[in-house]
Amino acid sequence: MLPHTMAKAGWDVLIGRDDIEAVGYEPYLTMPELQTLLKECDGIALSLTPLKEPEIAVAPRLRVAARIGVGFDAVEVPSLTKRGIPLMVVGTANSVSVAEHAIFMMYALAKQVMAQDKLVRADQWKDRWSAMPVDLAAKTLLIVGFGRIGTRTAKRCLAMDMPVLVYDPYVPAEQIRAAGCEPVSDLDAAVARADVITIHCPKQPETIGMFNAARFAKMKKGAYIINTARGGIIDEFALKDALASGQVAGAGIDVFDKEPPAADNPIYGMPNTIVSAHMAGITIESMDRMAIATVKNILSVLDGTPTKENAVNPEVFK
């Protein structure tokens, strides 16, 4: 099963595979509709569609699930593991895209892009001094999460002459130093040093609400924060208060606690923000890369030669 929204490049991988029947489905379908389709399904590619215990329980033939992406908070991995079913992700297929989006948001905030654009369009040229840009060069960056995306963000920001701190308790300090960055183990101490913070960690119990009112209060006054990881890592109401007080100078938010966000989301009314619709990892090029990787992940399992490094739960292969 492949979502209709998946890029054509992924469907094309199946050309010549007469042993595989590709069935398209609407990613916004209801759970009862999904359960009906899963009864005859050996493998499924997931974009926006959640996959929980009730769906897994009614899929007797299911052998593999694959995310068209890298996040998997909408999938009940323990339920798949219990059945011996791997959950596959696309590895680095969209890592560069997310890193670029995070850096775009850094620049948009630092260079006052939204304010300057508005001034020019409103024929307020003389007021351009009211929204003064700042340089990113020599500004200290804190990266929270040093995986596929965090490492690529660091590489690019080092080239922009930004000193880079890294907080990731799961990555050895030596590995972080080898990448030209400074490892930090105390997040509160690190946020007090950072001019820009960018979040690239998974959404897990220990990261939900990681940036709340208490942590915003410990940040360097006037810093920027970017979230292209997952909604819920930032407390949106606390962020609104920090933006209003000037404790946080600006925020770039690609992901929200609830998606799509409510029309009265507290961040919407703040002028010192830039938002996008969970699109950091979505580009024309990355859509093709992710689609190809997803279909190849599914085929690798069905063909008995799984790409184990792309499995969230590789223990199912033992």
Secondary structure, DSSP 8 states (H G I E B T S, - for coil): -EETTS-HHHHHTTTT-TT----EE-TT--HHHHHHHHTT-SEEEESS--B-HHHHHT-TT--EEEESSS--TTB-HHHHHHTT--EE--TTTTHHHHHHHHHHHHHHHHTTHHHHHHHHHTT-GGGGGGS-----TT--EEEE--SHHHHHHHHHHHHTT--EEEE-TTS-HHHHHHTT-EE-S-HHHHHTT-SEEEE-----TTTTTSB-HHHHHHS-TTEEEEE-S-TTSB-HHHHHHHHHHTSEEEEEES--SSSS--TT-TTTT-TTEEE-SS-TT--HHHHHHHHHHHHHHHHHHHTT---GGGBS-GGGG-
